[in-house]
Amino acid sequence: MNNQLSDKTIFITGSGGVLGSTYVRRMLDQGAAVIATDLPGHRAEALQAEHADNPNFHFYELDVSVEDEVTQIFKRVQGDGLNPNVVLNNAAITGEMLMGAGQPFPDFADIKTDEWERTMRTNLTAPFWIARQMDRDIVGKYPCTLVNVASMYALNGAHHKIYDGLPFKNFSAYSVSKAGVHGLTLWLAGYWADRGATVNTISPGAVFNGHDPVFQERIGELIMAGRMAQPDEIADAMLFLCSSQAGYMTGQMINVDGGFSGW
Ligand SMILES: NC(=O)c1ccc[n+]([C@@H]2O[C@H](COP(=O)([O-])OP(=O)(O)OC[C@H]3O[C@@H](n4cnc5c(N)ncnc54)[C@H](O)[C@@H]3O)[C@@H](O)[C@H]2O)c1
């Protein structure tokens, strides 16, 4: 353990997922107070069980796709004496999540408007709501930072062929929402600059989570490092963005993708 984050109170959405739960563990290990939020369910329960004995761990149920819940969340945590100075827009509807829920991946021509809007609401409108609430309740009161989570598929086209014959795909609303998230970063960076708030984007590459060997081999050929990432390799960069060492960075995107975007 070191104390690189001991001056941070970190608020994170979607904290029970593959990456979120890794971030939480690493942040606690570096001395941060963590305000973990997620939908109710097995992910949230597992996270709470893991950290039940840690006084720096705090959990709140939060569905980011419900505007009223987001509008109240910082007042709720502030009412409990917690003052987040780092906020992570990490929750998202992901391909792995849809596959886990047994949901189909329709062809582009068959995507329904409500399916498109559901992804956009969670992956893009909700980060806007979180940022707007940060503006109302936090920005200007004390120094703070926002980290938006995009993806290697935000600013790079998807390689559709690598999904042939596999049970999941990259889906269009995901890529579009993730590109939009970085647009939010760019817009806010200048808007908040004179109020002591920074905002950056992290774009994780493909994180290994028990993927089919065929997929691992296909995507590995598109990555300079030749393989998928481990969650801790993404967390290393995320922890830096949360720390005071990133204090002079704003309006930037960090790609942590083994070189996928670097060819
Ligand atoms: N894992 C990867 O390969 C990868 C790659 C690039 C980007 N990312 C991004 O990293 C972030 C974390 O991804 P992950 O791999 O941990 O995904 P995951 O599917 O394991 O976790 C996503 C989390 O978001 C939560 N969530 C979904 N809808 C929500 C809602 N309405 N309200 C609150 N929480 C909600 C889920 O409950 C879950 O805990 C996401 O933004 C994702 O797009 C992941």
The ligand as an ORCA input file, in Angstrom:
! r2SCAN-3c Opt
* xyz 0 1
  N     -13.895     -4.154    -20.409
  C     -13.472     -3.618    -21.561
  O     -12.910     -4.321    -22.423
  C     -13.680     -2.155    -21.830
  C     -13.069     -1.604    -22.951
  C     -13.261     -0.269    -23.227
  C     -14.045      0.496    -22.387
  N     -14.630     -0.055    -21.304
  C     -15.459      0.801    -20.476
  O     -15.053      0.706    -19.124
  C     -16.190      0.901    -18.277
  C     -16.300     -0.281    -17.323
  O     -16.402     -1.452    -18.131
  P     -16.416     -2.920    -17.512
  O     -15.595     -3.755    -18.395
  O     -16.106     -2.908    -16.068
  O     -17.926     -3.282    -17.790
  P     -18.919     -4.230    -16.997
  O     -19.996     -4.599    -17.968
  O     -18.174     -5.310    -16.301
  O     -19.480     -3.228    -15.893
  C     -20.339     -2.195    -16.212
  C     -20.949     -1.717    -14.913
  O     -21.875     -0.660    -15.217
  C     -23.041     -0.889    -14.447
  N     -24.211     -0.273    -15.059
  C     -24.805     -0.572    -16.234
  N     -25.909      0.163    -16.397
  C     -26.010      0.968    -15.281
  C     -26.939      1.930    -14.851
  N     -28.030      2.233    -15.572
  N     -26.725      2.553    -13.671
  C     -25.625      2.242    -12.916
  N     -24.723      1.314    -13.265
  C     -24.918      0.677    -14.441
  C     -23.173     -2.405    -14.366
  O     -24.007     -2.791    -13.290
  C     -21.721     -2.829    -14.191
  O     -21.337     -2.869    -12.831
  C     -17.392      1.048    -19.198
  O     -17.648      2.414    -19.404
  C     -16.922      0.421    -20.480
  O     -17.596      0.916    -21.612
  C     -14.460     -1.368    -21.002
*
